[in-house]
């Protein structure tokens, strides 16, 4: 067995990563400590302005065998937390939340 630690999180943990847009220099999946790659921590970090211009959030769980774009869900949760806390949606999250709300609305309209 190798002495190198695994980059794969624990079997029972969902992992979440944020695609951040850095403008002219491009987009990158942000490096995230395993302990901060939870759904709750990603939402807290989004609200705390830890990302420049979030574009997408993916979630995966190796043990359960799933991976999906959870951007719409995260955008909804960010909006809800702001409402629950009686605060405005932070300016750095406006585009992310509004674009995913529009996409969710477009998909709902198409399914009718």
Gaussian input, Z-matrix of N, CA and C with variables (Angstrom, degrees):
# hf/3-21g

backbone

0 1
 N
 C     1     B1
 C     2     B2     1     A1
 N     3     B3     2     A2     1     D1
 C     4     B4     3     A3     2     D2
 C     5     B5     4     A4     3     D3
 N     6     B6     5     A5     4     D4
 C     7     B7     6     A6     5     D5
 C     8     B8     7     A7     6     D6
 N     9     B9     8     A8     7     D7
 C    10    B10     9     A9     8     D8
 C    11    B11    10    A10     9     D9
 N    12    B12    11    A11    10    D10
 C    13    B13    12    A12    11    D11
 C    14    B14    13    A13    12    D12
 N    15    B15    14    A14    13    D13
 C    16    B16    15    A15    14    D14
 C    17    B17    16    A16    15    D15
 N    18    B18    17    A17    16    D16
 C    19    B19    18    A18    17    D17
 C    20    B20    19    A19    18    D18
 N    21    B21    20    A20    19    D19
 C    22    B22    21    A21    20    D20
 C    23    B23    22    A22    21    D21
 N    24    B24    23    A23    22    D22
 C    25    B25    24    A24    23    D23
 C    26    B26    25    A25    24    D24
 N    27    B27    26    A26    25    D25
 C    28    B28    27    A27    26    D26
 C    29    B29    28    A28    27    D27
 N    30    B30    29    A29    28    D28
 C    31    B31    30    A30    29    D29
 C    32    B32    31    A31    30    D30
 N    33    B33    32    A32    31    D31
 C    34    B34    33    A33    32    D32
 C    35    B35    34    A34    33    D33
 N    36    B36    35    A35    34    D34
 C    37    B37    36    A36    35    D35
 C    38    B38    37    A37    36    D36
 N    39    B39    38    A38    37    D37
 C    40    B40    39    A39    38    D38
 C    41    B41    40    A40    39    D39
 N    42    B42    41    A41    40    D40
 C    43    B43    42    A42    41    D41
 C    44    B44    43    A43    42    D42
 N    45    B45    44    A44    43    D43
 C    46    B46    45    A45    44    D44
 C    47    B47    46    A46    45    D45
 N    48    B48    47    A47    46    D46
 C    49    B49    48    A48    47    D47
 C    50    B50    49    A49    48    D48
 N    51    B51    50    A50    49    D49
 C    52    B52    51    A51    50    D50
 C    53    B53    52    A52    51    D51
 N    54    B54    53    A53    52    D52
 C    55    B55    54    A54    53    D53
 C    56    B56    55    A55    54    D54
 N    57    B57    56    A56    55    D55
 C    58    B58    57    A57    56    D56
 C    59    B59    58    A58    57    D57
 N    60    B60    59    A59    58    D58
 C    61    B61    60    A60    59    D59
 C    62    B62    61    A61    60    D60
 N    63    B63    62    A62    61    D61
 C    64    B64    63    A63    62    D62
 C    65    B65    64    A64    63    D63
 N    66    B66    65    A65    64    D64
 C    67    B67    66    A66    65    D65
 C    68    B68    67    A67    66    D66
 N    69    B69    68    A68    67    D67
 C    70    B70    69    A69    68    D68
 C    71    B71    70    A70    69    D69
 N    72    B72    71    A71    70    D70
 C    73    B73    72    A72    71    D71
 C    74    B74    73    A73    72    D72
 N    75    B75    74    A74    73    D73
 C    76    B76    75    A75    74    D74
 C    77    B77    76    A76    75    D75
 N    78    B78    77    A77    76    D76
 C    79    B79    78    A78    77    D77
 C    80    B80    79    A79    78    D78
 N    81    B81    80    A80    79    D79
 C    82    B82    81    A81    80    D80
 C    83    B83    82    A82    81    D81
 N    84    B84    83    A83    82    D82
 C    85    B85    84    A84    83    D83
 C    86    B86    85    A85    84    D84
 N    87    B87    86    A86    85    D85
 C    88    B88    87    A87    86    D86
 C    89    B89    88    A88    87    D87
 N    90    B90    89    A89    88    D88
 C    91    B91    90    A90    89    D89
 C    92    B92    91    A91    90    D90
 N    93    B93    92    A92    91    D91
 C    94    B94    93    A93    92    D92
 C    95    B95    94    A94    93    D93
 N    96    B96    95    A95    94    D94
 C    97    B97    96    A96    95    D95
 C    98    B98    97    A97    96    D96
 N    99    B99    98    A98    97    D97
 C   100   B100    99    A99    98    D98
 C   101   B101   100   A100    99    D99
 N   102   B102   101   A101   100   D100
 C   103   B103   102   A102   101   D101
 C   104   B104   103   A103   102   D102
 N   105   B105   104   A104   103   D103
 C   106   B106   105   A105   104   D104
 C   107   B107   106   A106   105   D105
 N   108   B108   107   A107   106   D106
 C   109   B109   108   A108   107   D107
 C   110   B110   109   A109   108   D108
 N   111   B111   110   A110   109   D109
 C   112   B112   111   A111   110   D110
 C   113   B113   112   A112   111   D111
 N   114   B114   113   A113   112   D112
 C   115   B115   114   A114   113   D113
 C   116   B116   115   A115   114   D114
 N   117   B117   116   A116   115   D115
 C   118   B118   117   A117   116   D116
 C   119   B119   118   A118   117   D117
 N   120   B120   119   A119   118   D118
 C   121   B121   120   A120   119   D119
 C   122   B122   121   A121   120   D120
 N   123   B123   122   A122   121   D121
 C   124   B124   123   A123   122   D122
 C   125   B125   124   A124   123   D123
 N   126   B126   125   A125   124   D124
 C   127   B127   126   A126   125   D125
 C   128   B128   127   A127   126   D126
 N   129   B129   128   A128   127   D127
 C   130   B130   129   A129   128   D128
 C   131   B131   130   A130   129   D129
 N   132   B132   131   A131   130   D130
 C   133   B133   132   A132   131   D131
 C   134   B134   133   A133   132   D132
 N   135   B135   134   A134   133   D133
 C   136   B136   135   A135   134   D134
 C   137   B137   136   A136   135   D135
 N   138   B138   137   A137   136   D136
 C   139   B139   138   A138   137   D137
 C   140   B140   139   A139   138   D138
 N   141   B141   140   A140   139   D139
 C   142   B142   141   A141   140   D140
 C   143   B143   142   A142   141   D141
 N   144   B144   143   A143   142   D142
 C   145   B145   144   A144   143   D143
 C   146   B146   145   A145   144   D144
 N   147   B147   146   A146   145   D145
 C   148   B148   147   A147   146   D146
 C   149   B149   148   A148   147   D147
 N   150   B150   149   A149   148   D148
 C   151   B151   150   A150   149   D149
 C   152   B152   151   A151   150   D150
 N   153   B153   152   A152   151   D151
 C   154   B154   153   A153   152   D152
 C   155   B155   154   A154   153   D153
 N   156   B156   155   A155   154   D154
 C   157   B157   156   A156   155   D155
 C   158   B158   157   A157   156   D156
 N   159   B159   158   A158   157   D157
 C   160   B160   159   A159   158   D158
 C   161   B161   160   A160   159   D159
 N   162   B162   161   A161   160   D160
 C   163   B163   162   A162   161   D161
 C   164   B164   163   A163   162   D162
 N   165   B165   164   A164   163   D163
 C   166   B166   165   A165   164   D164
 C   167   B167   166   A166   165   D165
 N   168   B168   167   A167   166   D166
 C   169   B169   168   A168   167   D167
 C   170   B170   169   A169   168   D168
 N   171   B171   170   A170   169   D169
 C   172   B172   171   A171   170   D170
 C   173   B173   172   A172   171   D171
 N   174   B174   173   A173   172   D172
 C   175   B175   174   A174   173   D173
 C   176   B176   175   A175   174   D174
 N   177   B177   176   A176   175   D175
 C   178   B178   177   A177   176   D176
 C   179   B179   178   A178   177   D177
 N   180   B180   179   A179   178   D178
 C   181   B181   180   A180   179   D179
 C   182   B182   181   A181   180   D180
 N   183   B183   182   A182   181   D181
 C   184   B184   183   A183   182   D182
 C   185   B185   184   A184   183   D183
 N   186   B186   185   A185   184   D184
 C   187   B187   186   A186   185   D185
 C   188   B188   187   A187   186   D186
 N   189   B189   188   A188   187   D187
 C   190   B190   189   A189   188   D188
 C   191   B191   190   A190   189   D189
 N   192   B192   191   A191   190   D190
 C   193   B193   192   A192   191   D191
 C   194   B194   193   A193   192   D192
 N   195   B195   194   A194   193   D193
 C   196   B196   195   A195   194   D194
 C   197   B197   196   A196   195   D195
 N   198   B198   197   A197   196   D196
 C   199   B199   198   A198   197   D197
 C   200   B200   199   A199   198   D198
 N   201   B201   200   A200   199   D199
 C   202   B202   201   A201   200   D200
 C   203   B203   202   A202   201   D201
 N   204   B204   203   A203   202   D202
 C   205   B205   204   A204   203   D203
 C   206   B206   205   A205   204   D204
 N   207   B207   206   A206   205   D205
 C   208   B208   207   A207   206   D206
 C   209   B209   208   A208   207   D207
 N   210   B210   209   A209   208   D208
 C   211   B211   210   A210   209   D209
 C   212   B212   211   A211   210   D210
 N   213   B213   212   A212   211   D211
 C   214   B214   213   A213   212   D212
 C   215   B215   214   A214   213   D213
 N   216   B216   215   A215   214   D214
 C   217   B217   216   A216   215   D215
 C   218   B218   217   A217   216   D216
 N   219   B219   218   A218   217   D217
 C   220   B220   219   A219   218   D218
 C   221   B221   220   A220   219   D219
 N   222   B222   221   A221   220   D220
 C   223   B223   222   A222   221   D221
 C   224   B224   223   A223   222   D222
 N   225   B225   224   A224   223   D223
 C   226   B226   225   A225   224   D224
 C   227   B227   226   A226   225   D225
 N   228   B228   227   A227   226   D226
 C   229   B229   228   A228   227   D227
 C   230   B230   229   A229   228   D228
 N   231   B231   230   A230   229   D229
 C   232   B232   231   A231   230   D230
 C   233   B233   232   A232   231   D231
 N   234   B234   233   A233   232   D232
 C   235   B235   234   A234   233   D233
 C   236   B236   235   A235   234   D234
 N   237   B237   236   A236   235   D235
 C   238   B238   237   A237   236   D236
 C   239   B239   238   A238   237   D237
 N   240   B240   239   A239   238   D238
 C   241   B241   240   A240   239   D239
 C   242   B242   241   A241   240   D240
 N   243   B243   242   A242   241   D241
 C   244   B244   243   A243   242   D242
 C   245   B245   244   A244   243   D243
 N   246   B246   245   A245   244   D244
 C   247   B247   246   A246   245   D245
 C   248   B248   247   A247   246   D246
 N   249   B249   248   A248   247   D247
 C   250   B250   249   A249   248   D248
 C   251   B251   250   A250   249   D249
 N   252   B252   251   A251   250   D250
 C   253   B253   252   A252   251   D251
 C   254   B254   253   A253   252   D252
 N   255   B255   254   A254   253   D253
 C   256   B256   255   A255   254   D254
 C   257   B257   256   A256   255   D255
 N   258   B258   257   A257   256   D256
 C   259   B259   258   A258   257   D257
 C   260   B260   259   A259   258   D258
 N   261   B261   260   A260   259   D259
 C   262   B262   261   A261   260   D260
 C   263   B263   262   A262   261   D261
 N   264   B264   263   A263   262   D262
 C   265   B265   264   A264   263   D263
 C   266   B266   265   A265   264   D264
 N   267   B267   266   A266   265   D265
 C   268   B268   267   A267   266   D266
 C   269   B269   268   A268   267   D267
 N   270   B270   269   A269   268   D268
 C   271   B271   270   A270   269   D269
 C   272   B272   271   A271   270   D270
 N   273   B273   272   A272   271   D271
 C   274   B274   273   A273   272   D272
 C   275   B275   274   A274   273   D273
 N   276   B276   275   A275   274   D274
 C   277   B277   276   A276   275   D275
 C   278   B278   277   A277   276   D276
 N   279   B279   278   A278   277   D277
 C   280   B280   279   A279   278   D278
 C   281   B281   280   A280   279   D279
 N   282   B282   281   A281   280   D280
 C   283   B283   282   A282   281   D281
 C   284   B284   283   A283   282   D282
 N   285   B285   284   A284   283   D283
 C   286   B286   285   A285   284   D284
 C   287   B287   286   A286   285   D285
 N   288   B288   287   A287   286   D286
 C   289   B289   288   A288   287   D287
 C   290   B290   289   A289   288   D288
 N   291   B291   290   A290   289   D289
 C   292   B292   291   A291   290   D290
 C   293   B293   292   A292   291   D291
 N   294   B294   293   A293   292   D292
 C   295   B295   294   A294   293   D293
 C   296   B296   295   A295   294   D294
 N   297   B297   296   A296   295   D295
 C   298   B298   297   A297   296   D296
 C   299   B299   298   A298   297   D297
 N   300   B300   299   A299   298   D298
 C   301   B301   300   A300   299   D299
 C   302   B302   301   A301   300   D300
 N   303   B303   302   A302   301   D301
 C   304   B304   303   A303   302   D302
 C   305   B305   304   A304   303   D303
 N   306   B306   305   A305   304   D304
 C   307   B307   306   A306   305   D305
 C   308   B308   307   A307   306   D306
 N   309   B309   308   A308   307   D307
 C   310   B310   309   A309   308   D308
 C   311   B311   310   A310   309   D309
 N   312   B312   311   A311   310   D310
 C   313   B313   312   A312   311   D311
 C   314   B314   313   A313   312   D312
 N   315   B315   314   A314   313   D313
 C   316   B316   315   A315   314   D314
 C   317   B317   316   A316   315   D315
 N   318   B318   317   A317   316   D316
 C   319   B319   318   A318   317   D317
 C   320   B320   319   A319   318   D318
 N   321   B321   320   A320   319   D319
 C   322   B322   321   A321   320   D320
 C   323   B323   322   A322   321   D321
 N   324   B324   323   A323   322   D322
 C   325   B325   324   A324   323   D323
 C   326   B326   325   A325   324   D324
 N   327   B327   326   A326   325   D325
 C   328   B328   327   A327   326   D326
 C   329   B329   328   A328   327   D327
 N   330   B330   329   A329   328   D328
 C   331   B331   330   A330   329   D329
 C   332   B332   331   A331   330   D330
 N   333   B333   332   A332   331   D331
 C   334   B334   333   A333   332   D332
 C   335   B335   334   A334   333   D333

   B1=1.4434
   B2=1.5307
   B3=1.3031
   B4=1.4588
   B5=1.5263
   B6=1.3267
   B7=1.4529
   B8=1.5157
   B9=1.3209
   B10=1.4525
   B11=1.5151
   B12=1.3423
   B13=1.4611
   B14=1.5235
   B15=1.3218
   B16=1.4563
   B17=1.5205
   B18=1.3284
   B19=1.4595
   B20=1.5201
   B21=1.3247
   B22=1.4496
   B23=1.5250
   B24=1.3521
   B25=1.4632
   B26=1.5206
   B27=1.3233
   B28=1.4573
   B29=1.5168
   B30=1.3181
   B31=1.4610
   B32=1.5293
   B33=1.3132
   B34=1.4580
   B35=1.5257
   B36=1.3046
   B37=1.4551
   B38=1.5240
   B39=1.3272
   B40=1.4528
   B41=1.5191
   B42=1.3063
   B43=1.4602
   B44=1.5166
   B45=1.3295
   B46=1.4578
   B47=1.5198
   B48=1.3373
   B49=1.4563
   B50=1.5247
   B51=1.3366
   B52=1.4609
   B53=1.5273
   B54=1.3380
   B55=1.4637
   B56=1.5193
   B57=1.3285
   B58=1.4528
   B59=1.5221
   B60=1.3132
   B61=1.4608
   B62=1.5235
   B63=1.3256
   B64=1.4634
   B65=1.5294
   B66=1.3215
   B67=1.4575
   B68=1.5165
   B69=1.3219
   B70=1.4639
   B71=1.5213
   B72=1.3113
   B73=1.4707
   B74=1.5281
   B75=1.3341
   B76=1.4552
   B77=1.5131
   B78=1.3112
   B79=1.4674
   B80=1.5194
   B81=1.3360
   B82=1.4700
   B83=1.5200
   B84=1.3422
   B85=1.4617
   B86=1.5081
   B87=1.3233
   B88=1.4551
   B89=1.5174
   B90=1.3205
   B91=1.4616
   B92=1.5259
   B93=1.3292
   B94=1.4587
   B95=1.5159
   B96=1.3198
   B97=1.4492
   B98=1.5231
   B99=1.3145
   B100=1.4647
   B101=1.5310
   B102=1.3179
   B103=1.4603
   B104=1.5300
   B105=1.3461
   B106=1.4691
   B107=1.5231
   B108=1.3261
   B109=1.4650
   B110=1.5297
   B111=1.3267
   B112=1.4580
   B113=1.5270
   B114=1.2974
   B115=1.4675
   B116=1.5326
   B117=1.3233
   B118=1.4641
   B119=1.5305
   B120=1.3212
   B121=1.4679
   B122=1.5217
   B123=1.3349
   B124=1.4644
   B125=1.5228
   B126=1.3266
   B127=1.4700
   B128=1.5205
   B129=1.3333
   B130=1.4660
   B131=1.5342
   B132=1.3285
   B133=1.4637
   B134=1.5242
   B135=1.3239
   B136=1.4630
   B137=1.5216
   B138=1.3202
   B139=1.4633
   B140=1.5255
   B141=1.3321
   B142=1.4661
   B143=1.5214
   B144=1.3446
   B145=1.4635
   B146=1.5266
   B147=1.3351
   B148=1.4650
   B149=1.5280
   B150=1.3326
   B151=1.4629
   B152=1.5210
   B153=1.3319
   B154=1.4619
   B155=1.5225
   B156=1.3166
   B157=1.4565
   B158=1.5264
   B159=1.3330
   B160=1.4619
   B161=1.5262
   B162=1.3211
   B163=1.4588
   B164=1.5234
   B165=1.3231
   B166=1.4586
   B167=1.5228
   B168=1.3262
   B169=1.4639
   B170=1.5241
   B171=1.3123
   B172=1.4593
   B173=1.5170
   B174=1.3092
   B175=1.4571
   B176=1.5090
   B177=1.3236
   B178=1.4657
   B179=1.5105
   B180=1.3211
   B181=1.4467
   B182=1.5236
   B183=1.3201
   B184=1.4609
   B185=1.5322
   B186=1.3192
   B187=1.4651
   B188=1.5234
   B189=1.3211
   B190=1.4578
   B191=1.5235
   B192=1.3279
   B193=1.4523
   B194=1.5157
   B195=1.3454
   B196=1.4530
   B197=1.5206
   B198=1.3092
   B199=1.4654
   B200=1.5239
   B201=1.3348
   B202=1.4649
   B203=1.5224
   B204=1.3122
   B205=1.4587
   B206=1.5270
   B207=1.3230
   B208=1.4624
   B209=1.5281
   B210=1.3271
   B211=1.4627
   B212=1.5244
   B213=1.3385
   B214=1.4661
   B215=1.5246
   B216=1.3190
   B217=1.4697
   B218=1.5236
   B219=1.3250
   B220=1.4662
   B221=1.5257
   B222=1.3255
   B223=1.4655
   B224=1.5323
   B225=1.3271
   B226=1.4666
   B227=1.5363
   B228=1.3315
   B229=1.4638
   B230=1.5289
   B231=1.3332
   B232=1.4742
   B233=1.5260
   B234=1.3315
   B235=1.4728
   B236=1.5279
   B237=1.3300
   B238=1.4643
   B239=1.5283
   B240=1.3349
   B241=1.4723
   B242=1.5164
   B243=1.3289
   B244=1.4696
   B245=1.5269
   B246=1.3308
   B247=1.4654
   B248=1.5248
   B249=1.3288
   B250=1.4689
   B251=1.5184
   B252=1.3321
   B253=1.4617
   B254=1.5207
   B255=1.3336
   B256=1.4610
   B257=1.5175
   B258=1.3265
   B259=1.4583
   B260=1.5159
   B261=1.3065
   B262=1.4600
   B263=1.5202
   B264=1.3096
   B265=1.4577
   B266=1.5308
   B267=1.3443
   B268=1.4680
   B269=1.5323
   B270=1.3123
   B271=1.4642
   B272=1.5283
   B273=1.3353
   B274=1.4674
   B275=1.5314
   B276=1.3473
   B277=1.4629
   B278=1.5291
   B279=1.3268
   B280=1.4664
   B281=1.5251
   B282=1.3330
   B283=1.4689
   B284=1.5228
   B285=1.3282
   B286=1.4625
   B287=1.5289
   B288=1.3167
   B289=1.4650
   B290=1.5226
   B291=1.3206
   B292=1.4611
   B293=1.5243
   B294=1.3326
   B295=1.4651
   B296=1.5271
   B297=1.3234
   B298=1.4622
   B299=1.5207
   B300=1.3227
   B301=1.4653
   B302=1.5282
   B303=1.3363
   B304=1.4706
   B305=1.5213
   B306=1.3344
   B307=1.4668
   B308=1.5254
   B309=1.3270
   B310=1.4663
   B311=1.5246
   B312=1.3356
   B313=1.4573
   B314=1.5190
   B315=1.3368
   B316=1.4651
   B317=1.5312
   B318=1.3168
   B319=1.4663
   B320=1.5226
   B321=1.3262
   B322=1.4624
   B323=1.5367
   B324=1.3087
   B325=1.4720
   B326=1.5227
   B327=1.3211
   B328=1.4566
   B329=1.5347
   B330=1.3057
   B331=1.4635
   B332=1.5349
   B333=1.3200
   B334=1.4860
   B335=1.4859
   A1=108.67
   A2=117.26
   A3=123.68
   A4=111.41
   A5=116.73
   A6=121.83
   A7=112.27
   A8=117.61
   A9=122.20
   A10=109.87
   A11=117.57
   A12=118.88
   A13=111.05
   A14=115.73
   A15=121.55
   A16=110.40
   A17=116.23
   A18=119.52
   A19=111.14
   A20=117.21
   A21=121.90
   A22=108.09
   A23=116.93
   A24=119.34
   A25=111.54
   A26=115.61
   A27=121.11
   A28=111.61
   A29=115.95
   A30=121.72
   A31=113.80
   A32=117.79
   A33=119.83
   A34=113.07
   A35=117.84
   A36=120.82
   A37=111.54
   A38=115.93
   A39=120.60
   A40=107.59
   A41=116.75
   A42=122.25
   A43=108.79
   A44=116.24
   A45=121.84
   A46=108.91
   A47=115.42
   A48=122.18
   A49=109.67
   A50=115.83
   A51=121.89
   A52=109.76
   A53=114.76
   A54=121.12
   A55=106.39
   A56=115.89
   A57=122.28
   A58=109.50
   A59=116.78
   A60=122.78
   A61=108.78
   A62=115.99
   A63=121.78
   A64=111.59
   A65=115.69
   A66=119.73
   A67=112.50
   A68=116.42
   A69=122.07
   A70=113.87
   A71=117.42
   A72=117.83
   A73=112.92
   A74=116.83
   A75=120.28
   A76=114.99
   A77=113.71
   A78=122.35
   A79=109.83
   A80=114.85
   A81=119.64
   A82=109.36
   A83=113.92
   A84=119.23
   A85=105.60
   A86=117.05
   A87=121.51
   A88=111.41
   A89=113.94
   A90=120.82
   A91=107.75
   A92=116.00
   A93=120.97
   A94=110.01
   A95=116.46
   A96=121.67
   A97=108.55
   A98=117.52
   A99=121.81
   A100=110.84
   A101=117.74
   A102=121.16
   A103=111.93
   A104=118.14
   A105=122.19
   A106=111.94
   A107=118.04
   A108=121.23
   A109=111.83
   A110=116.66
   A111=120.42
   A112=109.70
   A113=115.89
   A114=121.02
   A115=110.59
   A116=116.32
   A117=121.03
   A118=111.47
   A119=116.62
   A120=120.46
   A121=111.37
   A122=117.38
   A123=120.52
   A124=109.64
   A125=117.56
   A126=120.68
   A127=110.03
   A128=117.38
   A129=120.41
   A130=110.87
   A131=116.75
   A132=120.21
   A133=111.65
   A134=117.44
   A135=120.08
   A136=110.27
   A137=116.63
   A138=120.84
   A139=112.47
   A140=116.69
   A141=121.19
   A142=112.92
   A143=117.31
   A144=122.64
   A145=113.14
   A146=116.16
   A147=120.50
   A148=112.56
   A149=116.97
   A150=121.64
   A151=109.11
   A152=116.29
   A153=121.53
   A154=112.27
   A155=115.67
   A156=121.95
   A157=107.74
   A158=118.05
   A159=120.30
   A160=111.07
   A161=114.95
   A162=121.60
   A163=110.69
   A164=116.45
   A165=121.49
   A166=109.45
   A167=115.46
   A168=121.78
   A169=106.86
   A170=115.66
   A171=119.56
   A172=108.76
   A173=115.02
   A174=121.37
   A175=108.43
   A176=115.72
   A177=119.47
   A178=110.09
   A179=114.25
   A180=121.62
   A181=106.94
   A182=115.87
   A183=121.65
   A184=111.41
   A185=116.96
   A186=120.77
   A187=111.77
   A188=116.41
   A189=120.40
   A190=112.17
   A191=117.28
   A192=121.92
   A193=115.20
   A194=117.57
   A195=118.40
   A196=111.53
   A197=113.96
   A198=123.18
   A199=106.79
   A200=116.69
   A201=119.15
   A202=111.05
   A203=113.09
   A204=121.43
   A205=106.32
   A206=117.24
   A207=121.88
   A208=111.30
   A209=115.82
   A210=120.89
   A211=112.75
   A212=117.40
   A213=120.36
   A214=111.09
   A215=116.24
   A216=120.49
   A217=111.43
   A218=116.34
   A219=120.46
   A220=110.10
   A221=117.60
   A222=121.15
   A223=110.40
   A224=116.25
   A225=120.74
   A226=110.60
   A227=116.84
   A228=120.53
   A229=111.72
   A230=116.79
   A231=120.34
   A232=109.43
   A233=116.93
   A234=121.74
   A235=109.60
   A236=117.47
   A237=121.29
   A238=111.61
   A239=117.21
   A240=119.38
   A241=111.46
   A242=116.73
   A243=119.72
   A244=109.89
   A245=116.82
   A246=120.81
   A247=110.68
   A248=116.49
   A249=120.88
   A250=112.01
   A251=116.36
   A252=121.60
   A253=112.36
   A254=117.18
   A255=121.40
   A256=112.83
   A257=116.19
   A258=119.63
   A259=110.21
   A260=114.72
   A261=120.99
   A262=109.47
   A263=115.38
   A264=120.35
   A265=107.24
   A266=118.21
   A267=119.88
   A268=111.49
   A269=115.98
   A270=122.10
   A271=112.06
   A272=117.22
   A273=120.02
   A274=112.68
   A275=117.32
   A276=120.84
   A277=113.11
   A278=117.29
   A279=121.17
   A280=112.05
   A281=116.89
   A282=120.27
   A283=111.38
   A284=117.09
   A285=121.21
   A286=110.69
   A287=116.96
   A288=121.26
   A289=110.81
   A290=117.23
   A291=119.86
   A292=112.30
   A293=118.37
   A294=119.48
   A295=110.95
   A296=117.67
   A297=119.44
   A298=111.90
   A299=117.49
   A300=119.47
   A301=110.03
   A302=117.45
   A303=121.14
   A304=110.79
   A305=116.56
   A306=120.32
   A307=110.84
   A308=116.35
   A309=120.66
   A310=109.35
   A311=117.60
   A312=122.02
   A313=112.28
   A314=116.03
   A315=120.75
   A316=110.63
   A317=116.88
   A318=119.83
   A319=111.27
   A320=117.20
   A321=120.92
   A322=109.50
   A323=116.67
   A324=121.31
   A325=111.05
   A326=117.52
   A327=122.00
   A328=111.73
   A329=116.94
   A330=119.83
   A331=112.39
   A332=116.94
   A333=119.84
   A334=112.00
   D1=137.75
   D2=-177.78
   D3=-72.53
   D4=149.97
   D5=175.95
   D6=-84.66
   D7=-1.55
   D8=179.46
   D9=-82.28
   D10=129.05
   D11=179.54
   D12=-67.84
   D13=149.92
   D14=179.11
   D15=-74.20
   D16=145.81
   D17=173.08
   D18=-90.00
   D19=-5.86
   D20=178.89
   D21=-84.15
   D22=127.67
   D23=-179.42
   D24=-66.38
   D25=173.17
   D26=178.76
   D27=-53.83
   D28=151.73
   D29=-174.58
   D30=-58.23
   D31=-29.28
   D32=-173.91
   D33=-98.03
   D34=9.15
   D35=-173.16
   D36=-108.69
   D37=128.57
   D38=168.59
   D39=-75.23
   D40=142.43
   D41=-179.28
   D42=-120.46
   D43=139.95
   D44=-176.10
   D45=-129.37
   D46=135.24
   D47=-179.79
   D48=-129.59
   D49=146.72
   D50=-177.19
   D51=-111.20
   D52=130.68
   D53=171.68
   D54=-89.61
   D55=120.70
   D56=-175.97
   D57=-112.04
   D58=139.53
   D59=179.74
   D60=-101.00
   D61=119.82
   D62=-178.56
   D63=-103.78
   D64=24.10
   D65=177.16
   D66=69.74
   D67=-127.01
   D68=-175.77
   D69=-60.14
   D70=-27.51
   D71=-178.49
   D72=-86.36
   D73=-6.13
   D74=172.99
   D75=106.47
   D76=-169.49
   D77=-178.83
   D78=-110.54
   D79=151.66
   D80=178.35
   D81=-152.26
   D82=147.11
   D83=170.33
   D84=-75.24
   D85=124.34
   D86=-175.30
   D87=-73.19
   D88=136.26
   D89=175.74
   D90=-65.94
   D91=133.94
   D92=-175.80
   D93=-139.46
   D94=130.74
   D95=173.74
   D96=-61.07
   D97=141.59
   D98=-177.88
   D99=-52.87
   D100=-41.41
   D101=-178.47
   D102=-67.25
   D103=-21.48
   D104=-179.06
   D105=-102.66
   D106=11.93
   D107=-177.61
   D108=-99.05
   D109=19.41
   D110=177.16
   D111=-85.37
   D112=160.51
   D113=178.93
   D114=-56.75
   D115=-46.99
   D116=-177.72
   D117=-63.85
   D118=-42.51
   D119=-179.07
   D120=-67.59
   D121=-38.52
   D122=178.74
   D123=-63.30
   D124=-43.77
   D125=178.76
   D126=-62.54
   D127=-44.74
   D128=178.29
   D129=-60.98
   D130=-42.44
   D131=179.75
   D132=-66.86
   D133=-36.87
   D134=175.18
   D135=-60.69
   D136=-46.61
   D137=-179.53
   D138=-67.51
   D139=-26.90
   D140=-179.70
   D141=-90.39
   D142=13.18
   D143=174.97
   D144=63.86
   D145=38.79
   D146=179.28
   D147=-85.73
   D148=-4.57
   D149=-179.53
   D150=-123.84
   D151=143.34
   D152=-177.41
   D153=-68.77
   D154=-55.50
   D155=-176.71
   D156=-155.07
   D157=79.79
   D158=-175.74
   D159=-61.40
   D160=139.59
   D161=-178.13
   D162=-115.43
   D163=-42.61
   D164=-174.06
   D165=-150.66
   D166=150.58
   D167=173.23
   D168=-127.01
   D169=128.02
   D170=173.74
   D171=-111.63
   D172=151.25
   D173=175.36
   D174=-127.74
   D175=147.54
   D176=176.17
   D177=-151.69
   D178=156.87
   D179=174.90
   D180=-142.27
   D181=109.90
   D182=-175.82
   D183=-61.79
   D184=-44.84
   D185=-176.38
   D186=-64.49
   D187=-37.79
   D188=-178.99
   D189=-87.18
   D190=-11.04
   D191=175.62
   D192=73.42
   D193=36.82
   D194=178.06
   D195=-129.57
   D196=152.50
   D197=171.90
   D198=-149.62
   D199=136.47
   D200=179.10
   D201=-159.14
   D202=159.31
   D203=173.95
   D204=-77.69
   D205=116.54
   D206=-178.32
   D207=-109.63
   D208=17.59
   D209=-176.44
   D210=-55.62
   D211=-45.60
   D212=-179.63
   D213=-60.27
   D214=-44.55
   D215=179.72
   D216=-63.88
   D217=-43.44
   D218=-179.60
   D219=-65.65
   D220=-42.52
   D221=178.15
   D222=-59.46
   D223=-43.50
   D224=178.85
   D225=-62.91
   D226=-42.36
   D227=-179.76
   D228=-67.46
   D229=-37.62
   D230=176.81
   D231=-62.52
   D232=-47.15
   D233=178.68
   D234=-59.35
   D235=-44.18
   D236=-178.50
   D237=-65.42
   D238=-42.45
   D239=178.89
   D240=-62.59
   D241=-39.14
   D242=177.23
   D243=-62.34
   D244=-44.19
   D245=178.85
   D246=-62.85
   D247=-45.14
   D248=-179.80
   D249=-61.61
   D250=-34.16
   D251=-178.65
   D252=-89.85
   D253=-1.48
   D254=179.99
   D255=64.40
   D256=36.26
   D257=-178.86
   D258=-123.25
   D259=157.41
   D260=177.06
   D261=-71.75
   D262=151.82
   D263=172.64
   D264=-65.39
   D265=124.96
   D266=-179.07
   D267=-58.24
   D268=142.89
   D269=-176.97
   D270=-56.22
   D271=-37.04
   D272=-177.65
   D273=-69.49
   D274=-10.72
   D275=179.56
   D276=-108.73
   D277=-3.66
   D278=-177.44
   D279=-53.70
   D280=-53.97
   D281=-177.04
   D282=-61.75
   D283=-44.85
   D284=-178.94
   D285=-59.28
   D286=-53.31
   D287=-176.13
   D288=-65.78
   D289=-47.82
   D290=-176.82
   D291=-66.34
   D292=-38.14
   D293=179.59
   D294=-66.74
   D295=-36.75
   D296=179.47
   D297=-77.02
   D298=-28.68
   D299=173.12
   D300=-66.74
   D301=-41.82
   D302=177.59
   D303=-63.02
   D304=-45.20
   D305=-179.68
   D306=-61.96
   D307=-41.46
   D308=179.24
   D309=-63.76
   D310=-41.13
   D311=177.56
   D312=-64.90
   D313=-40.91
   D314=178.13
   D315=-62.67
   D316=-43.27
   D317=179.41
   D318=-65.35
   D319=-38.84
   D320=179.11
   D321=-64.96
   D322=-40.90
   D323=178.78
   D324=-63.94
   D325=-39.91
   D326=-178.64
   D327=-68.81
   D328=-29.37
   D329=-176.66
   D330=-81.21
   D331=-6.60
   D332=179.50
   D333=-78.74

